[in-house]
Amino acid sequence: MSGIMKVFFDRISDLIRIEKETGRKLRGKKIGVITNSHDNVIEDSFYIPFQKSADYLGMEYLGHAHFNANILNQQTKIELTFI
């Protein structure tokens, strides 16, 4: 996990422990993850913190989409419900 991503999850944990009222405002919201790298896939374990955080905060986890940065002009269909 990158440093920036670690800070993101640190701030999310603040919503769970410190800023509970703000965290409660996320209940019922939807969340999805879009990633890119120089590989075709990312291990599913990468997405576990997103899924667990969404579950804890009462958010709907829509899933994830991954794009390979090595493929120029990559066209991938993303369902409108994910967007």
PyMOL Python script that loads the backbone (N, CA, C, O; Angstrom):
from pymol import cmd

cmd.read_pdbstr("""\
ATOM      1  N   MET A   1       0.856  -1.178   0.000  1.00  0.00           N
ATOM      2  CA  MET A   1       0.000   0.000   0.000  1.00  0.00           C
ATOM      3  C   MET A   1       0.895   1.231   0.000  1.00  0.00           C
ATOM      4  O   MET A   1       1.863   1.302   0.757  1.00  0.00           O
ATOM      5  N   SER A   2       0.575   2.181  -0.835  1.00  0.00           N
ATOM      6  CA  SER A   2       1.370   3.416  -0.905  1.00  0.00           C
ATOM      7  C   SER A   2       1.158   4.265   0.349  1.00  0.00           C
ATOM      8  O   SER A   2       0.214   4.047   1.107  1.00  0.00           O
ATOM      9  N   GLY A   3       2.035   5.219   0.552  1.00  0.00           N
ATOM     10  CA  GLY A   3       1.920   6.134   1.683  1.00  0.00           C
ATOM     11  C   GLY A   3       0.635   6.945   1.625  1.00  0.00           C
ATOM     12  O   GLY A   3      -0.021   7.153   2.646  1.00  0.00           O
ATOM     13  N   ILE A   4       0.279   7.397   0.442  1.00  0.00           N
ATOM     14  CA  ILE A   4      -0.948   8.179   0.279  1.00  0.00           C
ATOM     15  C   ILE A   4      -2.167   7.332   0.630  1.00  0.00           C
ATOM     16  O   ILE A   4      -3.099   7.816   1.272  1.00  0.00           O
ATOM     17  N   MET A   5      -2.159   6.067   0.210  1.00  0.00           N
ATOM     18  CA  MET A   5      -3.279   5.181   0.525  1.00  0.00           C
ATOM     19  C   MET A   5      -3.340   4.911   2.027  1.00  0.00           C
ATOM     20  O   MET A   5      -4.430   4.827   2.595  1.00  0.00           O
ATOM     21  N   LYS A   6      -2.201   4.776   2.666  1.00  0.00           N
ATOM     22  CA  LYS A   6      -2.165   4.570   4.126  1.00  0.00           C
ATOM     23  C   LYS A   6      -2.793   5.763   4.837  1.00  0.00           C
ATOM     24  O   LYS A   6      -3.573   5.582   5.773  1.00  0.00           O
ATOM     25  N   VAL A   7      -2.466   6.977   4.409  1.00  0.00           N
ATOM     26  CA  VAL A   7      -3.061   8.173   5.006  1.00  0.00           C
ATOM     27  C   VAL A   7      -4.575   8.172   4.802  1.00  0.00           C
ATOM     28  O   VAL A   7      -5.322   8.545   5.708  1.00  0.00           O
ATOM     29  N   PHE A   8      -5.033   7.758   3.622  1.00  0.00           N
ATOM     30  CA  PHE A   8      -6.470   7.676   3.350  1.00  0.00           C
ATOM     31  C   PHE A   8      -7.161   6.787   4.383  1.00  0.00           C
ATOM     32  O   PHE A   8      -8.178   7.176   4.958  1.00  0.00           O
ATOM     33  N   PHE A   9      -6.610   5.594   4.617  1.00  0.00           N
ATOM     34  CA  PHE A   9      -7.232   4.684   5.573  1.00  0.00           C
ATOM     35  C   PHE A   9      -7.086   5.179   7.012  1.00  0.00           C
ATOM     36  O   PHE A   9      -7.941   4.893   7.849  1.00  0.00           O
ATOM     37  N   ASP A  10      -6.034   5.903   7.304  1.00  0.00           N
ATOM     38  CA  ASP A  10      -5.913   6.531   8.629  1.00  0.00           C
ATOM     39  C   ASP A  10      -7.048   7.529   8.838  1.00  0.00           C
ATOM     40  O   ASP A  10      -7.634   7.583   9.919  1.00  0.00           O
ATOM     41  N   ARG A  11      -7.359   8.317   7.815  1.00  0.00           N
ATOM     42  CA  ARG A  11      -8.443   9.299   7.937  1.00  0.00           C
ATOM     43  C   ARG A  11      -9.800   8.599   8.032  1.00  0.00           C
ATOM     44  O   ARG A  11     -10.680   9.056   8.761  1.00  0.00           O
ATOM     45  N   ILE A  12      -9.975   7.494   7.299  1.00  0.00           N
ATOM     46  CA  ILE A  12     -11.213   6.719   7.401  1.00  0.00           C
ATOM     47  C   ILE A  12     -11.362   6.174   8.824  1.00  0.00           C
ATOM     48  O   ILE A  12     -12.460   6.179   9.381  1.00  0.00           O
ATOM     49  N   SER A  13     -10.258   5.706   9.410  1.00  0.00           N
ATOM     50  CA  SER A  13     -10.350   5.188  10.781  1.00  0.00           C
ATOM     51  C   SER A  13     -10.698   6.301  11.764  1.00  0.00           C
ATOM     52  O   SER A  13     -11.311   6.032  12.797  1.00  0.00           O
ATOM     53  N   ASP A  14     -10.322   7.546  11.467  1.00  0.00           N
ATOM     54  CA  ASP A  14     -10.742   8.674  12.301  1.00  0.00           C
ATOM     55  C   ASP A  14     -12.268   8.777  12.319  1.00  0.00           C
ATOM     56  O   ASP A  14     -12.855   9.124  13.344  1.00  0.00           O
ATOM     57  N   LEU A  15     -12.905   8.479  11.196  1.00  0.00           N
ATOM     58  CA  LEU A  15     -14.363   8.547  11.117  1.00  0.00           C
ATOM     59  C   LEU A  15     -15.016   7.453  11.952  1.00  0.00           C
ATOM     60  O   LEU A  15     -16.168   7.577  12.367  1.00  0.00           O
ATOM     61  N   ILE A  16     -14.278   6.400  12.188  1.00  0.00           N
ATOM     62  CA  ILE A  16     -14.805   5.289  12.977  1.00  0.00           C
ATOM     63  C   ILE A  16     -14.633   5.560  14.472  1.00  0.00           C
ATOM     64  O   ILE A  16     -15.517   5.245  15.269  1.00  0.00           O
ATOM     65  N   ARG A  17     -13.488   6.147  14.850  1.00  0.00           N
ATOM     66  CA  ARG A  17     -13.168   6.300  16.272  1.00  0.00           C
ATOM     67  C   ARG A  17     -13.348   7.715  16.809  1.00  0.00           C
ATOM     68  O   ARG A  17     -13.834   7.884  17.927  1.00  0.00           O
ATOM     69  N   ILE A  18     -12.970   8.734  16.043  1.00  0.00           N
ATOM     70  CA  ILE A  18     -12.931  10.095  16.563  1.00  0.00           C
ATOM     71  C   ILE A  18     -14.106  10.931  16.066  1.00  0.00           C
ATOM     72  O   ILE A  18     -14.828  11.525  16.867  1.00  0.00           O
ATOM     73  N   GLU A  19     -14.299  10.978  14.768  1.00  0.00           N
ATOM     74  CA  GLU A  19     -15.358  11.790  14.148  1.00  0.00           C
ATOM     75  C   GLU A  19     -16.557  10.916  13.795  1.00  0.00           C
ATOM     76  O   GLU A  19     -16.934  10.810  12.627  1.00  0.00           O
ATOM     77  N   LYS A  20     -17.150  10.297  14.801  1.00  0.00           N
ATOM     78  CA  LYS A  20     -18.221   9.333  14.560  1.00  0.00           C
ATOM     79  C   LYS A  20     -19.433   9.941  13.866  1.00  0.00           C
ATOM     80  O   LYS A  20     -20.047   9.290  13.021  1.00  0.00           O
ATOM     81  N   GLU A  21     -19.784  11.165  14.204  1.00  0.00           N
ATOM     82  CA  GLU A  21     -20.942  11.805  13.561  1.00  0.00           C
ATOM     83  C   GLU A  21     -20.712  11.966  12.061  1.00  0.00           C
ATOM     84  O   GLU A  21     -21.622  11.736  11.265  1.00  0.00           O
ATOM     85  N   THR A  22     -19.501  12.359  11.673  1.00  0.00           N
ATOM     86  CA  THR A  22     -19.167  12.476  10.243  1.00  0.00           C
ATOM     87  C   THR A  22     -19.192  11.109   9.589  1.00  0.00           C
ATOM     88  O   THR A  22     -19.697  10.965   8.475  1.00  0.00           O
ATOM     89  N   GLY A  23     -18.657  10.106  10.260  1.00  0.00           N
ATOM     90  CA  GLY A  23     -18.665   8.746   9.730  1.00  0.00           C
ATOM     91  C   GLY A  23     -20.070   8.227   9.508  1.00  0.00           C
ATOM     92  O   GLY A  23     -20.316   7.511   8.537  1.00  0.00           O
ATOM     93  N   ARG A  24     -20.998   8.570  10.387  1.00  0.00           N
ATOM     94  CA  ARG A  24     -22.389   8.120  10.246  1.00  0.00           C
ATOM     95  C   ARG A  24     -23.052   8.716   9.003  1.00  0.00           C
ATOM     96  O   ARG A  24     -23.998   8.137   8.469  1.00  0.00           O
ATOM     97  N   LYS A  25     -22.569   9.854   8.547  1.00  0.00           N
ATOM     98  CA  LYS A  25     -23.127  10.476   7.347  1.00  0.00           C
ATOM     99  C   LYS A  25     -22.829   9.661   6.087  1.00  0.00           C
ATOM    100  O   LYS A  25     -23.478   9.847   5.057  1.00  0.00           O
ATOM    101  N   LEU A  26     -21.856   8.766   6.170  1.00  0.00           N
ATOM    102  CA  LEU A  26     -21.503   7.928   5.019  1.00  0.00           C
ATOM    103  C   LEU A  26     -22.438   6.731   4.879  1.00  0.00           C
ATOM    104  O   LEU A  26     -22.462   6.087   3.830  1.00  0.00           O
ATOM    105  N   ARG A  27     -23.203   6.428   5.917  1.00  0.00           N
ATOM    106  CA  ARG A  27     -24.112   5.280   5.885  1.00  0.00           C
ATOM    107  C   ARG A  27     -25.065   5.408   4.704  1.00  0.00           C
ATOM    108  O   ARG A  27     -25.693   6.446   4.496  1.00  0.00           O
ATOM    109  N   GLY A  28     -25.155   4.319   3.935  1.00  0.00           N
ATOM    110  CA  GLY A  28     -26.041   4.290   2.777  1.00  0.00           C
ATOM    111  C   GLY A  28     -25.405   4.802   1.494  1.00  0.00           C
ATOM    112  O   GLY A  28     -25.984   4.647   0.418  1.00  0.00           O
ATOM    113  N   LYS A  29     -24.219   5.412   1.586  1.00  0.00           N
ATOM    114  CA  LYS A  29     -23.530   5.891   0.382  1.00  0.00           C
ATOM    115  C   LYS A  29     -22.913   4.700  -0.348  1.00  0.00           C
ATOM    116  O   LYS A  29     -22.768   3.618   0.220  1.00  0.00           O
ATOM    117  N   LYS A  30     -22.556   4.911  -1.597  1.00  0.00           N
ATOM    118  CA  LYS A  30     -21.945   3.863  -2.416  1.00  0.00           C
ATOM    119  C   LYS A  30     -20.464   4.163  -2.610  1.00  0.00           C
ATOM    120  O   LYS A  30     -20.059   5.322  -2.688  1.00  0.00           O
ATOM    121  N   ILE A  31     -19.656   3.095  -2.689  1.00  0.00           N
ATOM    122  CA  ILE A  31     -18.224   3.251  -2.902  1.00  0.00           C
ATOM    123  C   ILE A  31     -17.750   2.189  -3.892  1.00  0.00           C
ATOM    124  O   ILE A  31     -18.173   1.034  -3.837  1.00  0.00           O
ATOM    125  N   GLY A  32     -16.875   2.597  -4.785  1.00  0.00           N
ATOM    126  CA  GLY A  32     -16.250   1.693  -5.739  1.00  0.00           C
ATOM    127  C   GLY A  32     -14.776   2.046  -5.834  1.00  0.00           C
ATOM    128  O   GLY A  32     -14.373   3.150  -5.469  1.00  0.00           O
ATOM    129  N   VAL A  33     -13.979   1.118  -6.319  1.00  0.00           N
ATOM    130  CA  VAL A  33     -12.533   1.328  -6.395  1.00  0.00           C
ATOM    131  C   VAL A  33     -12.074   1.150  -7.834  1.00  0.00           C
ATOM    132  O   VAL A  33     -12.400   0.153  -8.479  1.00  0.00           O
ATOM    133  N   ILE A  34     -11.324   2.113  -8.329  1.00  0.00           N
ATOM    134  CA  ILE A  34     -10.706   2.021  -9.652  1.00  0.00           C
ATOM    135  C   ILE A  34      -9.206   2.060  -9.453  1.00  0.00           C
ATOM    136  O   ILE A  34      -8.688   2.969  -8.805  1.00  0.00           O
ATOM    137  N   THR A  35      -8.496   1.072 -10.009  1.00  0.00           N
ATOM    138  CA  THR A  35      -7.041   0.999  -9.868  1.00  0.00           C
ATOM    139  C   THR A  35      -6.384   0.889 -11.234  1.00  0.00           C
ATOM    140  O   THR A  35      -7.008   0.497 -12.220  1.00  0.00           O
ATOM    141  N   ASN A  36      -5.111   1.244 -11.263  1.00  0.00           N
ATOM    142  CA  ASN A  36      -4.309   0.961 -12.451  1.00  0.00           C
ATOM    143  C   ASN A  36      -2.891   0.635 -12.021  1.00  0.00           C
ATOM    144  O   ASN A  36      -2.409   1.115 -10.995  1.00  0.00           O
ATOM    145  N   SER A  37      -2.233  -0.186 -12.819  1.00  0.00           N
ATOM    146  CA  SER A  37      -0.845  -0.573 -12.569  1.00  0.00           C
ATOM    147  C   SER A  37      -0.289  -1.087 -13.890  1.00  0.00           C
ATOM    148  O   SER A  37      -0.924  -0.962 -14.938  1.00  0.00           O
ATOM    149  N   HIS A  38       0.884  -1.655 -13.825  1.00  0.00           N
ATOM    150  CA  HIS A  38       1.494  -2.207 -15.039  1.00  0.00           C
ATOM    151  C   HIS A  38       1.254  -3.712 -15.142  1.00  0.00           C
ATOM    152  O   HIS A  38       2.010  -4.422 -15.806  1.00  0.00           O
ATOM    153  N   ASP A  39       0.216  -4.187 -14.494  1.00  0.00           N
ATOM    154  CA  ASP A  39      -0.190  -5.584 -14.551  1.00  0.00           C
ATOM    155  C   ASP A  39      -1.635  -5.660 -15.023  1.00  0.00           C
ATOM    156  O   ASP A  39      -2.365  -4.670 -15.004  1.00  0.00           O
ATOM    157  N   ASN A  40      -2.028  -6.844 -15.443  1.00  0.00           N
ATOM    158  CA  ASN A  40      -3.405  -7.029 -15.899  1.00  0.00           C
ATOM    159  C   ASN A  40      -4.391  -7.146 -14.747  1.00  0.00           C
ATOM    160  O   ASN A  40      -5.560  -6.790 -14.893  1.00  0.00           O
ATOM    161  N   VAL A  41      -3.935  -7.636 -13.617  1.00  0.00           N
ATOM    162  CA  VAL A  41      -4.825  -7.825 -12.467  1.00  0.00           C
ATOM    163  C   VAL A  41      -4.105  -7.432 -11.187  1.00  0.00           C
ATOM    164  O   VAL A  41      -2.877  -7.355 -11.144  1.00  0.00           O
ATOM    165  N   ILE A  42      -4.887  -7.187 -10.153  1.00  0.00           N
ATOM    166  CA  ILE A  42      -4.377  -6.967  -8.802  1.00  0.00           C
ATOM    167  C   ILE A  42      -5.009  -8.047  -7.935  1.00  0.00           C
ATOM    168  O   ILE A  42      -6.169  -8.406  -8.134  1.00  0.00           O
ATOM    169  N   GLU A  43      -4.258  -8.558  -6.988  1.00  0.00           N
ATOM    170  CA  GLU A  43      -4.800  -9.585  -6.098  1.00  0.00           C
ATOM    171  C   GLU A  43      -6.021  -9.045  -5.355  1.00  0.00           C
ATOM    172  O   GLU A  43      -6.055  -7.882  -4.952  1.00  0.00           O
ATOM    173  N   ASP A  44      -7.011  -9.900  -5.183  1.00  0.00           N
ATOM    174  CA  ASP A  44      -8.237  -9.491  -4.505  1.00  0.00           C
ATOM    175  C   ASP A  44      -7.982  -8.984  -3.093  1.00  0.00           C
ATOM    176  O   ASP A  44      -8.765  -8.187  -2.575  1.00  0.00           O
ATOM    177  N   SER A  45      -6.906  -9.431  -2.465  1.00  0.00           N
ATOM    178  CA  SER A  45      -6.608  -8.999  -1.094  1.00  0.00           C
ATOM    179  C   SER A  45      -6.358  -7.487  -1.014  1.00  0.00           C
ATOM    180  O   SER A  45      -6.515  -6.895   0.054  1.00  0.00           O
ATOM    181  N   PHE A  46      -5.973  -6.864  -2.122  1.00  0.00           N
ATOM    182  CA  PHE A  46      -5.763  -5.410  -2.134  1.00  0.00           C
ATOM    183  C   PHE A  46      -7.046  -4.668  -1.776  1.00  0.00           C
ATOM    184  O   PHE A  46      -7.003  -3.612  -1.146  1.00  0.00           O
ATOM    185  N   TYR A  47      -8.183  -5.220  -2.178  1.00  0.00           N
ATOM    186  CA  TYR A  47      -9.459  -4.535  -2.012  1.00  0.00           C
ATOM    187  C   TYR A  47     -10.115  -4.771  -0.650  1.00  0.00           C
ATOM    188  O   TYR A  47     -11.112  -4.126  -0.327  1.00  0.00           O
ATOM    189  N   ILE A  48      -9.570  -5.680   0.146  1.00  0.00           N
ATOM    190  CA  ILE A  48     -10.176  -6.010   1.437  1.00  0.00           C
ATOM    191  C   ILE A  48     -10.341  -4.793   2.341  1.00  0.00           C
ATOM    192  O   ILE A  48     -11.414  -4.643   2.924  1.00  0.00           O
ATOM    193  N   PRO A  49      -9.335  -3.902   2.499  1.00  0.00           N
ATOM    194  CA  PRO A  49      -9.546  -2.736   3.365  1.00  0.00           C
ATOM    195  C   PRO A  49     -10.714  -1.849   2.907  1.00  0.00           C
ATOM    196  O   PRO A  49     -11.431  -1.286   3.735  1.00  0.00           O
ATOM    197  N   PHE A  50     -10.899  -1.729   1.599  1.00  0.00           N
ATOM    198  CA  PHE A  50     -12.024  -0.949   1.078  1.00  0.00           C
ATOM    199  C   PHE A  50     -13.351  -1.615   1.432  1.00  0.00           C
ATOM    200  O   PHE A  50     -14.293  -0.958   1.877  1.00  0.00           O
ATOM    201  N   GLN A  51     -13.407  -2.937   1.224  1.00  0.00           N
ATOM    202  CA  GLN A  51     -14.630  -3.674   1.503  1.00  0.00           C
ATOM    203  C   GLN A  51     -14.975  -3.638   2.989  1.00  0.00           C
ATOM    204  O   GLN A  51     -16.125  -3.400   3.357  1.00  0.00           O
ATOM    205  N   LYS A  52     -13.986  -3.871   3.836  1.00  0.00           N
ATOM    206  CA  LYS A  52     -14.217  -3.895   5.284  1.00  0.00           C
ATOM    207  C   LYS A  52     -14.613  -2.515   5.810  1.00  0.00           C
ATOM    208  O   LYS A  52     -15.490  -2.400   6.666  1.00  0.00           O
ATOM    209  N   SER A  53     -13.966  -1.474   5.298  1.00  0.00           N
ATOM    210  CA  SER A  53     -14.313  -0.111   5.721  1.00  0.00           C
ATOM    211  C   SER A  53     -15.738   0.225   5.304  1.00  0.00           C
ATOM    212  O   SER A  53     -16.497   0.813   6.075  1.00  0.00           O
ATOM    213  N   ALA A  54     -16.098  -0.151   4.079  1.00  0.00           N
ATOM    214  CA  ALA A  54     -17.463   0.098   3.595  1.00  0.00           C
ATOM    215  C   ALA A  54     -18.473  -0.648   4.460  1.00  0.00           C
ATOM    216  O   ALA A  54     -19.495  -0.083   4.850  1.00  0.00           O
ATOM    217  N   ASP A  55     -18.196  -1.902   4.759  1.00  0.00           N
ATOM    218  CA  ASP A  55     -19.101  -2.687   5.600  1.00  0.00           C
ATOM    219  C   ASP A  55     -19.280  -2.025   6.967  1.00  0.00           C
ATOM    220  O   ASP A  55     -20.403  -1.863   7.443  1.00  0.00           O
ATOM    221  N   TYR A  56     -18.182  -1.649   7.583  1.00  0.00           N
ATOM    222  CA  TYR A  56     -18.242  -1.072   8.918  1.00  0.00           C
ATOM    223  C   TYR A  56     -19.016   0.243   8.936  1.00  0.00           C
ATOM    224  O   TYR A  56     -19.768   0.520   9.870  1.00  0.00           O
ATOM    225  N   LEU A  57     -18.825   1.045   7.895  1.00  0.00           N
ATOM    226  CA  LEU A  57     -19.472   2.355   7.835  1.00  0.00           C
ATOM    227  C   LEU A  57     -20.889   2.296   7.267  1.00  0.00           C
ATOM    228  O   LEU A  57     -21.555   3.325   7.149  1.00  0.00           O
ATOM    229  N   GLY A  58     -21.349   1.094   6.914  1.00  0.00           N
ATOM    230  CA  GLY A  58     -22.707   0.957   6.382  1.00  0.00           C
ATOM    231  C   GLY A  58     -22.840   1.435   4.954  1.00  0.00           C
ATOM    232  O   GLY A  58     -23.917   1.859   4.535  1.00  0.00           O
ATOM    233  N   MET A  59     -21.747   1.370   4.201  1.00  0.00           N
ATOM    234  CA  MET A  59     -21.754   1.804   2.812  1.00  0.00           C
ATOM    235  C   MET A  59     -21.942   0.589   1.898  1.00  0.00           C
ATOM    236  O   MET A  59     -21.661  -0.544   2.289  1.00  0.00           O
ATOM    237  N   GLU A  60     -22.412   0.839   0.696  1.00  0.00           N
ATOM    238  CA  GLU A  60     -22.572  -0.232  -0.287  1.00  0.00           C
ATOM    239  C   GLU A  60     -21.315  -0.300  -1.147  1.00  0.00           C
ATOM    240  O   GLU A  60     -20.996   0.648  -1.863  1.00  0.00           O
ATOM    241  N   TYR A  61     -20.601  -1.427  -1.074  1.00  0.00           N
ATOM    242  CA  TYR A  61     -19.401  -1.610  -1.891  1.00  0.00           C
ATOM    243  C   TYR A  61     -19.828  -2.114  -3.260  1.00  0.00           C
ATOM    244  O   TYR A  61     -20.376  -3.210  -3.384  1.00  0.00           O
ATOM    245  N   LEU A  62     -19.575  -1.307  -4.288  1.00  0.00           N
ATOM    246  CA  LEU A  62     -20.028  -1.635  -5.644  1.00  0.00           C
ATOM    247  C   LEU A  62     -19.088  -2.566  -6.382  1.00  0.00           C
ATOM    248  O   LEU A  62     -19.479  -3.185  -7.372  1.00  0.00           O
ATOM    249  N   GLY A  63     -17.866  -2.674  -5.918  1.00  0.00           N
ATOM    250  CA  GLY A  63     -16.888  -3.515  -6.587  1.00  0.00           C
ATOM    251  C   GLY A  63     -15.701  -2.700  -7.034  1.00  0.00           C
ATOM    252  O   GLY A  63     -15.475  -1.587  -6.561  1.00  0.00           O
ATOM    253  N   HIS A  64     -14.938  -3.275  -7.962  1.00  0.00           N
ATOM    254  CA  HIS A  64     -13.720  -2.606  -8.400  1.00  0.00           C
ATOM    255  C   HIS A  64     -13.458  -2.889  -9.881  1.00  0.00           C
ATOM    256  O   HIS A  64     -13.939  -3.868 -10.452  1.00  0.00           O
ATOM    257  N   ALA A  65     -12.685  -1.998 -10.465  1.00  0.00           N
ATOM    258  CA  ALA A  65     -12.255  -2.150 -11.857  1.00  0.00           C
ATOM    259  C   ALA A  65     -10.766  -1.838 -11.905  1.00  0.00           C
ATOM    260  O   ALA A  65     -10.303  -0.901 -11.254  1.00  0.00           O
ATOM    261  N   HIS A  66     -10.019  -2.618 -12.670  1.00  0.00           N
ATOM    262  CA  HIS A  66      -8.576  -2.425 -12.773  1.00  0.00           C
ATOM    263  C   HIS A  66      -8.191  -2.225 -14.234  1.00  0.00           C
ATOM    264  O   HIS A  66      -8.729  -2.878 -15.128  1.00  0.00           O
ATOM    265  N   PHE A  67      -7.258  -1.318 -14.458  1.00  0.00           N
ATOM    266  CA  PHE A  67      -6.770  -1.011 -15.799  1.00  0.00           C
ATOM    267  C   PHE A  67      -5.264  -1.174 -15.851  1.00  0.00           C
ATOM    268  O   PHE A  67      -4.561  -0.785 -14.919  1.00  0.00           O
ATOM    269  N   ASN A  68      -4.763  -1.749 -16.941  1.00  0.00           N
ATOM    270  CA  ASN A  68      -3.332  -1.921 -17.152  1.00  0.00           C
ATOM    271  C   ASN A  68      -2.782  -0.665 -17.820  1.00  0.00           C
ATOM    272  O   ASN A  68      -3.196  -0.313 -18.925  1.00  0.00           O
ATOM    273  N   ALA A  69      -1.859   0.005 -17.157  1.00  0.00           N
ATOM    274  CA  ALA A  69      -1.289   1.258 -17.668  1.00  0.00           C
ATOM    275  C   ALA A  69      -0.442   1.041 -18.922  1.00  0.00           C
ATOM    276  O   ALA A  69      -0.139   2.000 -19.632  1.00  0.00           O
ATOM    277  N   ASN A  70      -0.061  -0.185 -19.198  1.00  0.00           N
ATOM    278  CA  ASN A  70       0.754  -0.473 -20.381  1.00  0.00           C
ATOM    279  C   ASN A  70      -0.068  -0.556 -21.663  1.00  0.00           C
ATOM    280  O   ASN A  70       0.487  -0.537 -22.762  1.00  0.00           O
ATOM    281  N   ILE A  71      -1.367  -0.647 -21.526  1.00  0.00           N
ATOM    282  CA  ILE A  71      -2.231  -0.770 -22.703  1.00  0.00           C
ATOM    283  C   ILE A  71      -2.761   0.614 -23.049  1.00  0.00           C
ATOM    284  O   ILE A  71      -3.629   1.148 -22.358  1.00  0.00           O
ATOM    285  N   LEU A  72      -2.234   1.186 -24.120  1.00  0.00           N
ATOM    286  CA  LEU A  72      -2.658   2.512 -24.535  1.00  0.00           C
ATOM    287  C   LEU A  72      -4.063   2.473 -25.110  1.00  0.00           C
ATOM    288  O   LEU A  72      -4.449   1.511 -25.775  1.00  0.00           O
ATOM    289  N   ASN A  73      -4.817   3.520 -24.848  1.00  0.00           N
ATOM    290  CA  ASN A  73      -6.189   3.645 -25.355  1.00  0.00           C
ATOM    291  C   ASN A  73      -7.056   2.449 -24.983  1.00  0.00           C
ATOM    292  O   ASN A  73      -7.919   2.028 -25.753  1.00  0.00           O
ATOM    293  N   GLN A  74      -6.816   1.912 -23.801  1.00  0.00           N
ATOM    294  CA  GLN A  74      -7.606   0.773 -23.338  1.00  0.00           C
ATOM    295  C   GLN A  74      -9.059   1.192 -23.164  1.00  0.00           C
ATOM    296  O   GLN A  74      -9.363   2.192 -22.515  1.00  0.00           O
ATOM    297  N   GLN A  75      -9.925   0.423 -23.745  1.00  0.00           N
ATOM    298  CA  GLN A  75     -11.350   0.701 -23.626  1.00  0.00           C
ATOM    299  C   GLN A  75     -11.984  -0.419 -22.828  1.00  0.00           C
ATOM    300  O   GLN A  75     -11.952  -1.581 -23.232  1.00  0.00           O
ATOM    301  N   THR A  76     -12.552  -0.064 -21.708  1.00  0.00           N
ATOM    302  CA  THR A  76     -13.188  -1.044 -20.844  1.00  0.00           C
ATOM    303  C   THR A  76     -14.586  -0.562 -20.497  1.00  0.00           C
ATOM    304  O   THR A  76     -14.773   0.592 -20.113  1.00  0.00           O
ATOM    305  N   LYS A  77     -15.544  -1.425 -20.629  1.00  0.00           N
ATOM    306  CA  LYS A  77     -16.923  -1.061 -20.296  1.00  0.00           C
ATOM    307  C   LYS A  77     -17.110  -1.122 -18.787  1.00  0.00           C
ATOM    308  O   LYS A  77     -16.838  -2.143 -18.156  1.00  0.00           O
ATOM    309  N   ILE A  78     -17.572  -0.032 -18.225  1.00  0.00           N
ATOM    310  CA  ILE A  78     -17.929   0.010 -16.812  1.00  0.00           C
ATOM    311  C   ILE A  78     -19.424   0.262 -16.763  1.00  0.00           C
ATOM    312  O   ILE A  78     -19.922   1.218 -17.358  1.00  0.00           O
ATOM    313  N   GLU A  79     -20.131  -0.595 -16.056  1.00  0.00           N
ATOM    314  CA  GLU A  79     -21.584  -0.445 -15.980  1.00  0.00           C
ATOM    315  C   GLU A  79     -21.928   0.878 -15.293  1.00  0.00           C
ATOM    316  O   GLU A  79     -21.223   1.320 -14.385  1.00  0.00           O
ATOM    317  N   LEU A  80     -23.011   1.495 -15.735  1.00  0.00           N
ATOM    318  CA  LEU A  80     -23.418   2.785 -15.181  1.00  0.00           C
ATOM    319  C   LEU A  80     -23.667   2.717 -13.684  1.00  0.00           C
ATOM    320  O   LEU A  80     -23.458   3.708 -12.983  1.00  0.00           O
ATOM    321  N   THR A  81     -24.108   1.572 -13.176  1.00  0.00           N
ATOM    322  CA  THR A  81     -24.365   1.471 -11.752  1.00  0.00           C
ATOM    323  C   THR A  81     -23.073   1.582 -10.961  1.00  0.00           C
ATOM    324  O   THR A  81     -23.103   2.024  -9.813  1.00  0.00           O
ATOM    325  N   PHE A  82     -21.941   1.196 -11.534  1.00  0.00           N
ATOM    326  CA  PHE A  82     -20.657   1.332 -10.846  1.00  0.00           C
ATOM    327  C   PHE A  82     -20.225   2.780 -10.793  1.00  0.00           C
ATOM    328  O   PHE A  82     -19.701   3.245  -9.780  1.00  0.00           O
ATOM    329  N   ILE A  83     -20.446   3.501 -11.895  1.00  0.00           N
ATOM    330  CA  ILE A  83     -20.062   4.911 -11.942  1.00  0.00           C
ATOM    331  C   ILE A  83     -20.971   5.694 -11.031  1.00  0.00           C
ATOM    332  O   ILE A  83     -20.828   6.911 -10.915  1.00  0.00           O
TER     333      ILE A  83
END
""", "prot")
cmd.dss("prot")
cmd.show_as("cartoon", "prot")
cmd.util.cbc("prot")
cmd.orient("prot")
